[in-house]
Each structure stands twice: as C-alpha cells, then as structure tokens.
Amino acid sequence: MQAKLEQIIADGGADQARLARELLARLSVAPAESPALHAEIDALYDAYLHDPYLTRDNR
C-alpha cells in the first residue's frame, strides 16, 4: 500500500498527490487491518492508473 501511495505522490497530479500524502499519513497510524483505508487507497490507485489524462503531471 505504501509503495502505491509513494508512486502517486511522485507521478500523480497535484490533487491525487495531496490525497495520497493524506492517506499515507493515515496509513502510518492505522491498525494493521483497516479495510476501509485499504479500499480508499485501492480506489485512488485505480484512478491514477486508468485516468492518465486528468490525473498525471506531464513531466
């Protein structure tokens, strides 16, 4: 999960990177099994992968 968020922070659009940083902070203090948080991370990563024109910075 952490690697996915770090990838979004590095390569995602500004809004996605901001949300990824928030989720990464929550992940660091969340219980080991946090299905709701993992679902949020998966949804963000899915959007990052499948919506490149709207979500990724063009570097």
C-alpha positions, 0 to 999 in steps of 0.5 A: 500500500505504501509503495502505491501511495509513494508512486502517486505522490511522485507521478500523480497530479497535484490533487491525487498527490495531496490525497495520497500524502493524506492517506499515507499519513493515515496509513502510518497510524492505522491498525494493521487491518483497516479495510476501509483505508485499504479500499480508499487507497485501492480506489485512488490507485485505480484512478491514477492508473486508468485516468492518465489524462486528468490525473498525471503531471506531464513531466 
